[in-house]
Amino acid sequence: MADTKGRSLVSKDIFGPLMVELGHQYPNIVVCDTDLMRCFGTKGFMKEFPKRHINFGIAEQNCMAASAGMALCGKNVFSSSFANFATKRACDQVSISVCYNHANVKVCGLYAGLTAEKNGGTHIGVEDVAIMRSFPDMAVVEAADTYELEAITRYMAEYDGPVYFRQPKMYLRNVYDSVPSFELGRSVELKNGRDVTLIACGIATGIALDAADVLKENGIEARVINMPSIKPIDAEAIIKAAAQTGLIVTIENHSTVGGLGSAAAEVLAENGSDAKLIRMGIKDHFGVTASLAYQLKQNGLTKEIIAGEISSCLR
Amino acid sequence: MNEKLEFGMLRKKAEELRYNLIAMMDYAGSGHPGGSLSSVEILTAIYYGGFLNADANDPQNPARDRLIMSKGHASPTQYVILADKGYYPKETLKVFDVDNSMLPKHCNRKLTPGIDASTGALGQGMSMAVGMAMAGKMDDASYKTYCLLGDGECQSGEIWEAAMSAAKYKLDNLQVIVDNNGLQIDGRSDDIMPLGDQRAKWEAFGWNVETCNGHSLEEISAALERMGKAADKPSVLIADTIKGKGVSFMENDADWHSRKMTKDEGVQALAEITESYKAYGFENIEASIMFLDEKELAQLTGKESV
């Protein structure tokens, strides 16, 4: 179990100050807000680099397309809105101005999935990964905790190209105890096991680790794979896990339609795997106005429910 | 290459571009003739009137002026200009809109040298131009960003989001031109979705507003000169134009937004532009053809039966 002491679980607490540091290191970094600096944690960047910070107000479409324009003039642009608005309100702009133009924009989707909590269905993005994953040229990433969030952010300061950078409001726990290495297309095996493989990303990775502990008490050895790069996906790790454990369970803070679970299903089917797949996530409905804990439970995303599902499947 | 032609030569150039433009679309059996023809003088003035600072031999130079065709379907006008300027061999115009062409129906920056943004999804070019102007301000760069809009495109909400942001950030390095031809695919803009008082709208959004006859090279140039001097605010030129300008049967007919010419229509269109060219006192416009040989041109002009 990773030590969470002294390390904030809140995305903006880590992301905001880190962007100030990276802003000094990389003069081409620009931050664009849509009246959500207090959620993105970028007030510090705005104060430190007023000239390299644009607040577009509540105008996500213009924000994303103008970010592309800046990127085409050599900028590395981190642009944000709530996950739902960045990917759906500005869907066409992210597709055409950013991806079709191959613009160096990091589209940051805030308060991702159920972490928008009581903001409810208008703000809880359950299909953002599905949409972003379908855009040609777009990479899709989500960290498992704030250590990995830092790793991804540092990577994105160097990386040149369109990325959907999904950020939950907060994490349930830390998974790492120091900043791990990150690479697009590479997964990380957090725990080895032979009976079942849990593949997760974002806040679900911590839940997967906890579920593995519950399973262990029941004599089931679970492998846990963290998949921070949802696109490109680490197909090799999925195929290997399927062959070695025979049961794959994907866990995600997103709809089971089109997200990590679908991505894994595509890999398994296309490679002729006969492993069984269980997709845990939000079951084809919108978020509701409720706490994160309530919604996780409603969607079967607790360690107990996940462990129960797996136990009955293996019985 | 900041080439600056005198007005007589500028008119000659505009008509020659118009001739090549029709020939290219006729040859391809494709294109958007109406909105391409309405923007000929605007783009001629920008490219040949000493405004756009860009070099065909160095199309990615970071210091160059940018030109964003937000109305990306009017790409043909820019294509004939870029060919004339030497961004690619003039024969390239033959591949306009062929399968997987480097001159696609809508502008694509990854395929065509001299195209600064991939456009065609209306409204987005305006935002991208705003972003380019913002980047210029961040870098204290002296380049300008020009952006051509259609009036129909101004029905899109994104235009006004972008307009607000350009005013907030005092983008006096941004110059927008509205090709105000009053028509869109389904008919008159005033019938489809009226824009009302365009000048008042842009002024209310904090812009310096100029208006002119969008087919007068003198008026366009004078307006662009004034816009270049406006400080601390972005400028827009509402250029009143005629959709299909220069070809009698296309003028003011919304059908010609994207209609293909029949052989006879192509012959007539080229003949009409030839007549206008002569009326301006120039001779032998056919000599200006950029991309067809005599025989190929003769087929389009109906002077040779095939």
Contacts between the chains, C-beta under 8 A, distances in Angstrom:
chain1	res1	chain2	res2	distance
A	30	B	135	7.8
A	30	B	138	7.0
A	51	B	137	7.7
A	51	B	138	5.5
A	52	B	138	5.8
A	54	B	134	6.2
A	54	B	165	7.6
A	54	B	169	7.1
A	56	B	161	7.6
A	56	B	165	5.7
A	57	B	164	7.4
A	57	B	165	7.7
A	59	B	161	3.9
A	59	B	164	7.1
A	59	B	165	7.0
A	61	B	123	7.7
A	61	B	127	7.2
A	61	B	157	7.4
A	61	B	158	4.8
A	61	B	161	6.1
A	62	B	127	4.8
A	62	B	130	7.2
A	62	B	158	5.7
A	62	B	161	3.6
A	62	B	162	4.9
A	62	B	164	7.9
A	62	B	165	5.8
A	64	B	127	7.9
A	65	B	123	7.9
A	65	B	124	4.6
A	65	B	127	3.3
A	65	B	128	5.5
A	65	B	131	7.0
A	65	B	158	6.9
A	65	B	162	7.7
A	66	B	127	4.5
A	66	B	128	6.8
A	66	B	130	4.8
A	66	B	131	3.6
A	66	B	134	6.7
A	66	B	162	6.8
A	66	B	165	6.6
A	67	B	131	6.1
A	68	B	117	7.9
A	68	B	127	7.7
A	68	B	128	5.5
A	68	B	131	6.3
A	69	B	68	8.0
A	69	B	117	7.1
A	69	B	127	6.6
A	69	B	128	3.7
A	69	B	129	6.2
A	69	B	130	6.3
A	69	B	131	2.3
A	69	B	132	4.4
A	69	B	133	7.8
A	69	B	134	7.3
A	69	B	135	7.0
A	70	B	131	4.2
A	70	B	132	7.1
A	70	B	134	5.8
A	70	B	135	4.4
A	70	B	138	7.8
A	71	B	131	7.6
A	72	B	109	7.5
A	72	B	116	7.1
A	72	B	117	6.4
A	72	B	128	7.0
A	72	B	131	7.5
A	72	B	132	6.5
A	73	B	62	7.3
A	73	B	66	7.9
A	73	B	131	7.5
A	73	B	132	5.2
A	73	B	135	3.6
A	73	B	136	6.9
A	73	B	139	7.7
A	74	B	62	6.6
A	74	B	135	6.9
A	74	B	139	8.0
A	75	B	135	5.5
A	75	B	138	7.4
A	92	B	121	5.9
A	92	B	124	7.4
A	93	B	124	6.0
A	93	B	127	7.0
A	93	B	158	7.5
A	96	B	118	7.2
A	96	B	120	7.9
A	96	B	121	4.4
A	96	B	124	5.8
A	97	B	117	7.9
A	97	B	121	7.7
A	97	B	124	4.8
A	97	B	127	6.7
A	97	B	128	5.7
A	100	B	118	5.3
A	101	B	109	6.3
A	101	B	110	7.8
A	101	B	117	6.2
A	101	B	118	4.9
A	101	B	128	7.5
A	102	B	110	6.7
